[in-house]
Amino acid sequence: MILYNTTYTFDSASQHEWLYWIRSEHIPAVMNTGLPLNHRLLRLVSDVGQQGVVVSFQLDFANMADYQLFSDTYTDVLHDRMQFRFAGKLASFSTVLEEI
């Protein structure tokens, strides 16, 4: 199992707009690719050193080949849509983890 995690940080003023958009547009677009098996949207509850709202969006893939196909085909377009919609309002970083 491969877990693709993107962590987003944004100010609390953008929280409701971003959550609505990710649930109504982004997640359906991601899942409609047919490659992720499952998704999770999680909020960081620790406030140690936290500036703004921190959210983790996680995708499960059956194997590295499915993740790689998703990454090569869709991540740039999906990322660009989010950056266009929320330019200057969020920062993000992504990690890929393998279940052992």
N, C-alpha and C positions, 0 to 999 in steps of 0.2 A: 504494500500500500504506500502510495506517495501522497504527502500532504503539501499543498501549496498554500502558503500563508502570506497575506498582505496585511500589514499593519498601517492604519491611517490615523493621523492626528489632525484635528481641526478645532476651530474655536467653537464654543458652545452655541453661538448665534447661528451657526450653519448646521447644527446637529439635526434638527427636525427635517430640514430640506434635504440633506444628504441621505438620511435614513429612508425617507420616502422614496427618493430617486433610486437608491441602491436596491430597495425591495421591489419597486414597481417596474424598473427598467433594466438595471444592471444584472441582477441575479437571474431573471428570466432569460436574458440574452446569453449569459454564461452557460446556464443549464441547457439551453436549446442547442448548444454545440454538440450535445450528446456525449461529450468526453468525461466530464466530472461525474462521479458516482453520487456525491452528496456535497452539501455545503453547510457551513455554520457562520453565523454572524455573532460575534461576542464583543462585549464592552469590557475594557480594563476597569476594575473597581478599586485598585490600589491608587492612592493619590500621592505616593512618594515621588517627589520631583516631577510630577505630571503637570504639563501646561496644556490646557484644553481637554478635549474629549479624545480618547484613544480607543479605536475599534479594530478588531481582528476579523478579517474575512478569510475563511478557510475552505479549500476545495480538496476533496479526496479523489485520487485517481487510482485505477487498478494497478497500473504499472508505469515505469518510466517512459515507455514509448507513447502511451496516451498523454501523459503530461507534456512530453516534448512536442507532440503534434499540436496540442492546445497552445503551448507557448509559441511555437513557430508560426501558427496560423492566426491566432486570435488576440494574444495579450497586447500587442501594440495598438491595435484598433480599439480595444476595450479601454485601455489606459488613456489613449488620446481623447476618447469621448468624455471620460471622467475629468481629465485636465481641462478640456474645453468648457465643460459645464461648471466646474468649481475652481477655475484658475485663481491662484493666489490664496485659496481658502483652505488648502490641505497639503499635507506632506505624507509621503508613504515610503515604505520599503518592503521588499518581498524576500521570502526564504522558501527553500524547498527542503522537506524533511522526508526521510525514508523510515517506515516502521521496521523495527528490528525485533 
